[in-house]
Amino acid sequence: MKTRQEKISEPRVDREAVARRIREIRGFDLTQAEFARKLGVSQAMLSKYEGGQNTPTMDILLKLKVFSGRSIDWIVTGEEGRGPAI
C-alpha cells in the first residue's frame, strides 16, 4: 500500500514538442498575430510558445484545446489520454 510519503516521479515537459503541436494547431491559414489575438496573448508570447522558449499556461492550454478540438494531453505529451491509472 502506498503512503503519502512516497514521491511520484515528475514528468518532464518537452517544450519543443509542445511548440511543434502548437504550430500544427495554428496551421497555415493563420498568422502568428491572428492566432495570438484569438488566444488573447501577444504575438511575441505566441512566438515564444512556438519556439519552445516558454511553456503555455493552463489558460492557454485550455484555449488551444477549445480552438483545436484536441485534448490537453495531446498538446502536452502528443498522446491522447488513456483514463485514470489504477
PyMOL commands that set and color helices and strands:
alter all, ss='L'
color gray80, all
select helices_A, chain A and resi 15-26+32-39+43-50+58-68+72-77
alter helices_A, ss='H'
color red, helices_A
deselect
rebuild
show_as cartoon
